[in-house]
Amino acid sequence: MEKKIVSSSPHFHSGRTTQRIMLDVIIGLSPAMIAAVVLFGIRAAVLILTCVAACVASEALSRRVMKRSQTVGDLSCVVTGILLALNLPVSIHPLIAVFGSVAAIVVVKQMFGGIGQNFVNPALTARIILMNSFPSRMTHWTAPGTAFGADAVTTATPLGLLQEGTGELPGYWDLFLGRTGGCLGETCALAILIGGAYLLLRRVISPVIPVTYLCTAAALSALLGRDPLFEVLSGGLLLGAFFMATDYTTSPVYWKARVVFAAGCGVLTVLIRAFGSLPEGVSYSIVLMNILTPLIERAVKPRTFGKPKAGRKAGDPHAA
C-alpha cells in the first residue's frame, strides 16, 4: 500500500525567502541612496553606512543576549538601517543616528520578538523618537550640493516653506529631481518612483497601498485648497507610500483592509500637514495606522467560504 503523508498547509512553496525579499527592497532603495549621495555628498553615504552597521550590530548583539537564533542573515536589519538613514537630515550627528538605530532594532523590533512580530514600523518609530529627543537636530536642513562642513547652506523644506508662508516655493521639476532641502531619501521623487516601480514589477509589494495612499492624500489636499501635485512630490509621502506603509509585518493582509489602512494614512498625513504644528505627517500617520491594523483587519475580515451570512440559517438555499 502506498504511504500517504498528511501535513498542514502550505503545500506549495514559491521559493521566495525573507532574504530574497529584503534584497529586492535594498535594490529598490538603491536609486534613492544614489540620489542622496549625488545631492548631499559623501556625508550621506557615511550616514547610511553608519545606520546599517549600527542596526546589524544591534540585531546580532540583542539576539545573542536574548539567547535567540541569529537573524542578521535575513537582511531585514539592513533594510531598517537604510530606511532610517533615508529619513534623517544629512547634517545629523552620527551618534544620534546610532541611537536611533539601536532604538529601532532593540526596542521596537527585538523586544517584541523580532521580525514579523513588531507591530509598528521600526525605522519610522525610531525617527519619531529622534524627532522628540533631538528636535533642533532633526529639523536642521541642508541645501543639496552644500553638505560639506563650513560650506553647508541651511535651507527649509518645501513643506516648511508652505507652512510658514515665507519664501518662494520650489517648482515641480525641482521636487521631482530633488533640488530641495529635506531628509536624504525624500527629496528626489524620480529615484523613489524608480525604486517603487522595481518593487511592483518584482511583485514584492502590491499597488493597493501606495496607490490608495497617494490618491487619498491628493484628493483631500485638493478639497482643502492645497496643491495636490505639490503635496505628493513634497516631503516623505512617496517614500512612505512605497517603502514603509507596505511593510509586510505592520500592514494589513486582506485587500479591503489595505484600502482602509492606506486611506487612513492619506487622510492623517494631509490633516497633520494642514492643521498640525509639524509641516510633515507621514511618519506619525503610518505608525498610527500600524497600531490600528489589527482592528481594521478584524472589522473588514472576509467571510469564510461556505459560511452563511448573518441572519441566515445554514440550511437556507439562498445563503451564500
C-alpha angles and dihedrals in degrees: 000000000000113000114239121210117208118197139158123259145306095070095172127052123205093208091236111131132192089252092053092049092049090048089054090051090051089051089048090052093049096088090054091048092049091048090050092054092045093049101037104025135232092323088072091056091049091051092050092049091047093054093045093048092047092049093048092048092046092052094046094048096042093050089049093049091046089048093236129139115273116262100177089108093066088070094224090123089054090054090049091052093050094047092048092050091049088054093056132083114250091239094062116121112253092232090059088052089052090050090052091048092053091048091050096050105031103032104029100031115021099036088060094050105277133267114008095020105070110102098205132045107271097212095048093044090051089051090053090050090052093046090056095041099043106020097160093047092046093053098045103112126194125205115245114265095023104076095119115112115267091008092062114122119211115226141164129249119250091250090048091054090048093051095046094043091220129120132015116301117235118252126249092259092055090050092047094052097037101248092146139082122269144095119330097259104032104063103070108063091180093061093048092049091051091051092045091050089053092054091048093049091048088048090233089132134024119237091229098087101040094043094046092044095050095041092049092049092047094047095048091046090055091048090053092050095253126131106265096200092048090050093050095047095043129081124350099320097112094041091049095045096052105030110024110026087052094058107139096221100048102034128075124269100211120079097233091045090053090054092051091045094050093044089052090052090051095048094047093046094055094041091052091047093048102039108012129095090243121072091218129053108170097103096049092042096054094043092049091050090046088060091050095047096097091051092047092051091048092051097048100029109147117250115259112256110264094014112128120240119256112281095026126099122236091244094053108116090211093056111111 
